[in-house]
Amino acid sequence: MACLRIQVMKVTSTAKTEAPRRTPMPLWQRLLITLAVMLLASYLVGLLWQWIFTAEIPSYLSGAVGGISAVPTWEFLLRIRRKQ
């Protein structure tokens, strides 16, 4: 059997100052931005629907568009952190 050799390298930091800490975005800001994106997406799809089909968009479809737009927005906002 061959023996595996593992070498551990010691990594030293040359930076004298630490990077600024980042805190997660507050819940109320995430909710407000997500709600605004949902409403804007529903409104824009409603305008597009009316322009194409000359009829109002069904409410269930408008709600689905808003919900579908909310999921990636929420996930994106979870990853954004503000500097402290």
Helices and strands as residue ranges (DSSP letters): E 22-24, H 27-53, H 59-79, E 81-83
